[in-house]
Amino acid sequence: MEKGSIFAVKTVDQKSGSWGKYGSFSNSAYVVTIIKAEIKSVKFTSDNVYLNDYMQDYSGCGYTRYYQRGWVNGVTNEPVTHIGDSYVQLNVVVCVKPAGMPFSISGTCSKNYLTFSKNDPVSTGEDQVIPLVSNAPLPPAVGVLSESVSWQISGSNLNEPPVISGPHKIYVTWDLPLDANQWDVSKMTEKRANYACSVAAGATTEESVADKIWDNVALPETTIWDFYGTTGGWAMLDRQGGGACIQQARCMVDVANMVGLRAEEQTVCASTNASPGNCLQQQERQCLTHGYEQLFLDFHGGFGDPDYNRFEGCCQVAGHFYAITPKKKAINDYDMLKKLHDELGAIQVWVRRVNGTLTLCDQPGFVVDVP
């Protein structure tokens, strides 16, 4: 006999008669109705959709996508990414028997953003999807949440014990994650989501999210600065190699885009027309004496051995420019150039190559002021 919570028994026929000397008899026929309720799965439908299970390192990409996007009773429990300050929407699969029976469903949690209820479903007698919306939105802060939900189906003669789903791990993002290759699913790994949402945890504004990521990426124990290094982006977090300013900036760009900011790399260069928007490309000229020359930044300020740089690599995000090493924040390219000059002593100089070696121009005007 099929298992269920209640066996509703109804008499439908009754007969009686005599067996002569053996006495009388009676016979009743019954219809047994099994009232049954199951919670089968909980799927997030308002999540960011793309997340895969790769957890080995930051540089690698995974291809096993979390397709269930939630909890399946006795089978799996998958994490999701979700935009903060938005309501959680679920598809809960239930099976309530018999068909045609009104019931209600509730999911309770210590947090209202994972509390749900619906009072008007009618059973189909088979698996059916119940769409639910949380009582409150997720917190407005980026972070990592983990909560369980207690599910109860109620109705006439229904007395099933609660079913616990979860704990549901939710990587709360600022907006939809954006990879540099525009939704390359393989790059949306759980390891990256965990790092990005953890380092920005508690941030409630676009700028504060960027600030928290910047603070962490700039730590020497997070990324290795190496002027001649070529390791960049996510790979820097594995600390198997280092990179220069542009590689560090690319790392911040990748992390910022993972939490839904819209970040991009920028190069802040020396400029003969230094002003907002005019310090993003390295300038060149034809010197009347030496021929082809380029405008460089000298971080030694013209003293001792020069420290020539074509540019300072930055992450542009949340209305600001972020440099990692040196750690500087500015409102635009010109403001960053000013900080490099005023606070670090960098100067702008015309430089040529002589037998492969950068050589300072010796003609008048070889130093260009930063206004």
Stockholm file with secondary structure:
# STOCKHOLM 1.0

chainA/1-371         MEKGSIFAVKTVDQKSGSWGKYGSFSNSAYVVTIIKAEIKSVKFTSDNVYLNDYMQDYSGCGYTRYYQRGWVNGVTNEPVTHIGDSYVQLNVVVCVKPAGMPFSISGTCSKNYLTFSKNDPVSTGEDQVIPLVSNAPLPPAVGVLSESVSWQISGSNLNEPPVISGPHKIYVTWDLPLDANQWDVSKMTEKRANYACSVAAGATTEESVADKIWDNVALPETTIWDFYGTTGGWAMLDRQGGGACIQQARCMVDVANMVGLRAEEQTVCASTNASPGNCLQQQERQCLTHGYEQLFLDFHGGFGDPDYNRFEGCCQVAGHFYAITPKKKAINDYDMLKKLHDELGAIQVWVRRVNGTLTLCDQPGFVVDVP
#=GR chainA/1-371 SS CCCCSEEEEEEEEEEEEECGGGCEEEEEEEEEEEEEEEEEEEEESSSCCCCBCCCSCSSCCCCCBCCSCEEETTTEECCEEEETTSEEEEEEEEEEESTTCBCEEEEECSSGGGCEEECCCBCCSSEEEEEEEEEEECCSSCEEEEEEEEEEEECTTCCCCCEEEEEEEEEEESSSCCCTTSSCGGGCBHHHHHHHHHHTTTCCSHHHHHHHHHHHHTSTTTCCBCTTCBCCGGGGGGTSSCBCHHHHHHHHHHHHHHTTCCCEEEEECCCTTCSTTSSSSCCEEEETTTEEEEEEEETTTTSSSCCEESCEEEEEETTEEEETTTTEEESSHHHHHHHHHHHHCCEEEEEEEETTEEEECCSTTCEECCC
#=GC SS_cons         CCCCSEEEEEEEEEEEEECGGGCEEEEEEEEEEEEEEEEEEEEESSSCCCCBCCCSCSSCCCCCBCCSCEEETTTEECCEEEETTSEEEEEEEEEEESTTCBCEEEEECSSGGGCEEECCCBCCSSEEEEEEEEEEECCSSCEEEEEEEEEEEECTTCCCCCEEEEEEEEEEESSSCCCTTSSCGGGCBHHHHHHHHHHTTTCCSHHHHHHHHHHHHTSTTTCCBCTTCBCCGGGGGGTSSCBCHHHHHHHHHHHHHHTTCCCEEEEECCCTTCSTTSSSSCCEEEETTTEEEEEEEETTTTSSSCCEESCEEEEEETTEEEETTTTEEESSHHHHHHHHHHHHCCEEEEEEEETTEEEECCSTTCEECCC
//
